Amino acid sequence: MSHILTFAQQKGGAGKTTALVQVAQALAAEGKRVGLLDLDPQGSLVAWGNLRGAQDMTVVQSSDWKASSDMRSLKRDHDVVLVDCPGNADILLRATIRDSDLVIAPVQPSVMDVWALTPVMEMAQKEKTPLHAFLNRVPPRGGNVEELAAMIDAPLLETRLGNRVVFSTAFMQGKTAAELQPRSKAAEEAADLAREIAALIITS
């Protein structure tokens, strides 16, 4: 059975596209047929796919008027479809969440990011689509990470992605942390995140 996962966050700079490709590559490495749908006008996901050659997954650029049909098309031919949705397009985001089986929301450890999660949560609740958040770009030490995590009023994944340079470095090369530095902490975190999300797919 195929599943559609939408990565969503209304605040820009949350790192959702970078996180999405880590999960996509990990799932593809496990033998899943992975489709990626880029709904963001910036086209960062498609640019990453072009750099990569994307032989191990399908990457499609779409827009608001054909998003739903492209999601259905990818779902027919893939085990999992990961959607990168722009945060500032409420109508498109709501429609995408409606068509999704699961919403994944990256949240940086800042109060603004926590606040920005609320409208996404409300959309998911109205559309009856499960939403899980995870902490992204977590600093190595200090700060008020635990206090901010406690403020997140949504199911929170155990895995956290650290604020690691290799994530962005790999992205600029059309790769992931696991491919660039397979024995790194970043690669371990990405694999753990993919496993957690895969478990949610199985039980959904």
Secondary structure, 3 states (H helix, E strand, C coil): CCEEEEECCCCCCCCHHHHHHHHHHHHHHCCCCEEEEECCCCCHHHHHHHHHCCCCEEEEECCCCCHHHHHHHHHHHCCEEEEECCCCCHHHHHHHHHHCCEEEEEECCCHHHHHHHHHHHHHHHHHCCCEEEEECCECCCCCCHHHHHHHCCCCECCCCCECCHHHHHHHCCCCCHHHHCCCCHHHHHHHHHHHHHHHHHHHC
